[in-house]
Amino acid sequence: MPDTTSADLSPRDVLARFHRAMLDKSADDLADLYAADALHEFPFLGFPGMPERYRGREEVRAGYRAAWGTSPAQPQRIHDVLVHESIDPEVITVEQVVAGTVTTTGQAFSFPGLLVLRVRNGLIVHVRDYMDGLRVAHAMDRLTAVVAGLGASRMEETQP
């Protein structure tokens, strides 16, 4: 995406491009929305091996390229989008439902999510990305593995 007018983009403009990149599974288009030193956090994510955050535009690019490149989930629609303005003009909170199909099984999926986006000078500087990870895992037929991985992670945390 061209950076020449990025400073003119509002948080809602950036959100529209964010959604387009998700639907296209374009890690490059998504990463180009981020500031070089941005932070993207996944506070509720429960996938073993998935990071809790990406630090910087290039981690966003590499992380999403890897995740989307191996995922059979194909988002087809983002609906029930509610955007809540903040008293801080840089911040919006977004409720949304992502729906699509798992290409390997043909199974439909739909899961809710919440984004808290901070956009400065037309670029994302911080995202808190809350998604229903268990519903995603179930749609991908990975729920058993995810639950087992969570148990193993918890045991590691409690070991002396």
C-alpha positions, -999 to 999 in steps of 0.1 A, spaced: 0 0 0 13 34 -8 28 53 22 25 87 6 -9 95 21 -8 73 52 -6 103 75 -41 113 63 -57 80 72 -81 80 102 -83 50 125 -115 40 106 -97 42 73 -69 20 87 -95 -5 100 -110 -8 65 -76 -16 51 -69 -40 80 -101 -59 72 -92 -60 35 -58 -74 43 -74 -101 65 -99 -111 38 -70 -113 12 -47 -130 37 -21 -104 27 6 -102 53 24 -75 33 -7 -53 30 -14 -58 68 22 -51 78 23 -19 57 -4 -5 80 19 -6 110 45 18 123 81 3 122 80 0 160 44 -10 165 32 -36 190 4 -62 182 -7 -81 213 -29 -112 216 -40 -112 253 -64 -142 250 -46 -163 224 -43 -199 235 -24 -215 206 7 -234 216 37 -221 196 19 -188 188 35 -157 202 18 -134 227 28 -104 206 45 -91 175 70 -63 180 74 -41 150 62 -41 114 85 -68 102 74 -93 130 38 -86 120 47 -93 84 66 -125 92 42 -137 118 11 -133 97 28 -146 66 36 -178 85 2 -181 101 -18 -173 71 4 -193 48 -2 -226 67 -38 -220 77 -66 -236 58 -90 -210 72 -102 -186 45 -120 -156 59 -147 -145 35 -166 -119 55 -162 -96 85 -196 -87 98 -214 -73 128 -187 -46 130 -193 -21 157 -167 7 160 -166 25 193 -149 59 193 -127 69 222 -121 103 238 -86 97 225 -88 104 188 -60 78 181 -80 49 196 -110 29 184 -124 -3 198 -138 -27 172 -163 -55 178 -164 -79 148 -172 -114 137 -150 -131 112 -166 -158 91 -153 -181 64 -145 -217 54 -118 -242 63 -106 -251 29 -95 -286 38 -129 -297 52 -153 -272 37 -165 -265 73 -178 -230 79 -165 -210 108 -175 -178 126 -159 -163 156 -161 -130 174 -133 -108 182 -124 -74 196 -97 -51 185 -84 -20 203 -65 0 177 -42 30 183 -34 48 150 -10 77 149 -1 96 117 -21 70 97 -2 40 110 -10 14 136 12 18 167 -6 -6 190 -32 -33 187 -48 -55 214 -64 -83 195 -89 -103 215 -102 -134 197 -121 -165 206 -91 -188 202 -110 -219 213 -137 -214 187 -109 -209 161 -92 -241 172 -125 -260 171 -132 -248 135 -97 -259 125 -102 -293 142 -73 -285 166 -92 -281 198 -79 -313 214 -43 -304 206 -47 -268 218 -62 -279 251 -35 -305 256 -9 -278 248 -24 -254 273 -22 -281 300 14 -287 291 21 -249 292 5 -246 326 25 -275 340 57 -258 327 48 -226 345 43 -244 378 76 -264 378 103 -251 401 
